């Protein structure tokens, strides 16, 4: 008597593979962890390879409230000086507020 379970399982697996669909990748932000100090060769190469998600602070905060470190990561900043200046300028313009938990957010009109 022949074993029929192998062809049946192969057919079932093939039908399942036809029904499966791929997800969008990445579905969330990718964090690159570099085990070297800032300014080292590993840090520089990771920053070159990684992409900036936003062009400026206003665009980053348009996505939602963020902590300072999240803004630095989103803009690909090394030390955050330019971000601090941009946050100060937005605050002076009256379009930026700081939430109770420390997140920065754009004021809603």
PLY file of the C-alpha trace (Angstrom):
ply
format ascii 1.0
element vertex 109
property float x
property float y
property float z
element edge 108
property int vertex1
property int vertex2
end_header
0.00 0.00 0.00
1.38 3.35 -1.01
1.74 6.21 1.41
-0.63 8.97 0.24
0.00 11.44 3.03
3.14 12.92 1.45
1.49 14.05 -1.82
-1.56 15.33 0.04
0.53 17.36 2.45
2.59 18.75 -0.45
-0.60 19.88 -2.21
-1.94 21.45 0.98
1.33 23.30 1.51
1.32 24.55 -2.09
-2.27 25.83 -1.73
-1.40 27.58 1.52
1.60 29.26 -0.10
-0.62 30.59 -2.89
-3.02 32.16 -0.37
-0.31 33.87 1.70
0.54 37.50 1.00
3.49 39.62 2.00
3.25 42.49 4.45
4.65 45.94 3.83
8.17 46.10 5.21
9.00 47.82 7.45
5.71 48.29 9.23
7.40 50.39 11.93
10.59 52.36 12.40
13.86 50.48 12.29
16.32 51.28 15.06
20.00 50.78 14.34
21.95 49.97 17.50
25.67 50.63 17.18
27.83 49.30 20.04
30.49 51.98 19.50
30.84 55.45 20.99
29.46 58.45 19.09
31.83 59.71 16.42
33.52 56.34 15.95
33.79 54.45 12.69
30.77 52.27 13.45
28.64 55.29 14.36
29.60 57.18 11.21
28.92 54.21 8.93
25.55 53.54 10.61
24.53 57.17 10.09
25.57 57.00 6.43
23.62 53.78 5.89
20.57 54.90 7.86
18.15 57.32 6.24
16.64 60.48 7.56
12.90 60.07 7.95
12.11 63.78 7.98
13.72 66.91 6.57
13.07 69.28 9.45
11.70 69.44 12.99
8.28 70.74 11.94
7.78 67.78 9.58
8.85 65.33 12.28
6.44 66.81 14.82
3.61 66.82 12.27
3.59 63.03 12.63
2.78 63.40 16.33
4.29 64.37 19.68
7.89 63.24 20.19
10.55 63.31 22.85
13.79 65.13 22.06
15.66 61.84 21.55
13.01 60.64 19.10
13.34 63.86 17.11
17.12 63.38 17.03
16.67 59.83 15.75
14.08 60.88 13.16
16.32 63.62 11.76
19.56 61.64 11.98
21.15 64.22 14.28
24.46 63.56 16.00
24.32 65.94 18.94
20.93 67.69 18.70
22.20 71.28 18.66
20.38 72.17 15.45
17.23 70.52 16.81
17.40 72.56 20.02
17.70 75.74 17.96
14.78 74.72 15.72
12.62 73.84 18.76
13.42 77.23 20.29
12.53 79.02 17.04
9.22 77.14 16.76
8.46 77.91 20.41
9.15 81.61 19.81
6.79 81.53 16.81
4.07 80.15 19.10
3.48 76.93 17.17
5.19 74.55 19.60
4.19 73.34 23.05
5.64 70.96 25.57
3.34 68.32 27.02
3.31 67.24 30.66
5.29 64.07 29.99
8.06 66.05 28.26
7.09 65.44 24.65
7.21 68.26 22.14
4.11 68.80 19.99
2.83 71.27 17.44
-0.10 73.36 18.64
-3.34 72.59 16.88
-5.00 75.63 15.29
0 1
1 2
2 3
3 4
4 5
5 6
6 7
7 8
8 9
9 10
10 11
11 12
12 13
13 14
14 15
15 16
16 17
17 18
18 19
19 20
20 21
21 22
22 23
23 24
24 25
25 26
26 27
27 28
28 29
29 30
30 31
31 32
32 33
33 34
34 35
35 36
36 37
37 38
38 39
39 40
40 41
41 42
42 43
43 44
44 45
45 46
46 47
47 48
48 49
49 50
50 51
51 52
52 53
53 54
54 55
55 56
56 57
57 58
58 59
59 60
60 61
61 62
62 63
63 64
64 65
65 66
66 67
67 68
68 69
69 70
70 71
71 72
72 73
73 74
74 75
75 76
76 77
77 78
78 79
79 80
80 81
81 82
82 83
83 84
84 85
85 86
86 87
87 88
88 89
89 90
90 91
91 92
92 93
93 94
94 95
95 96
96 97
97 98
98 99
99 100
100 101
101 102
102 103
103 104
104 105
105 106
106 107
107 108
